[in-house]
Amino acid sequence: MIKNLKLLREERGWSQQKVADMLNLTQQTVFKYEQKSNEPDIATLIRLADIFEVSVDFLIGNTEIREKNTNREQPTLSKSEIEYIRQLRALPNNVRKSVDNLLKDFNSSLK
């Protein structure tokens, strides 16, 4: 289940014992995780992802993307921005496309 544990551990130069100590487990347990003969519970899986600063999906081999989804807070829109979006949505599709094209042209001219 934990396909990238050994890779991550070795990249950091850590021993199985060091990882075990961080998790309050035995070295033998970490060895079994790496050999795929034993699987951690969800809490341990999350803790491992936190320790190695990767996503659980990367840790278990579901993705090549290492970064966690940090659920960053979205920027807050001002009242005028909200009003602009409301008005834009109310436009007919052909007019909305014209506005989109105008914005694209304007933005490309700034580059």
SULVENQUI-V875750 format. One record per pair of residues at least 24 apart in sequence whose ideal C-beta (glycine too) atoms are under 8 Angstrom apart, sorted by sequence separation. I is the first residue (numbers start at 1). J is the second residue. D is the distance in Angstrom with one decimal. If there is no record, write none. Layout:
BEGIN
{{I & J & D} {I & J & D}}
END
This chain:
BEGIN
{{23 & 47 & 6.1} {5 & 30 & 7.7} {9 & 34 & 7.7} {23 & 48 & 7.2} {5 & 33 & 5.6} {6 & 34 & 4.5} {23 & 51 & 7.7} {5 & 34 & 5.4} {19 & 48 & 7.9} {22 & 51 & 5.7} {2 & 33 & 5.1} {1 & 33 & 8.0} {2 & 34 & 7.3} {19 & 51 & 7.3} {3 & 36 & 8.0} {2 & 36 & 7.4} {1 & 36 & 6.6} {2 & 39 & 7.4} {1 & 39 & 4.5} {2 & 40 & 6.8} {1 & 40 & 7.6} {12 & 52 & 7.6} {2 & 45 & 7.3} {5 & 48 & 6.7} {9 & 52 & 7.9} {8 & 52 & 4.4} {2 & 48 & 7.1} {8 & 54 & 6.7} {4 & 54 & 7.5} {8 & 59 & 7.4} {4 & 58 & 6.1} {5 & 59 & 6.7} {4 & 59 & 5.5} {3 & 59 & 7.7} {4 & 60 & 7.5} {2 & 59 & 5.9} {3 & 60 & 6.1} {4 & 61 & 5.9} {2 & 60 & 5.9} {3 & 61 & 3.1} {1 & 60 & 5.6} {2 & 61 & 8.0}}
END
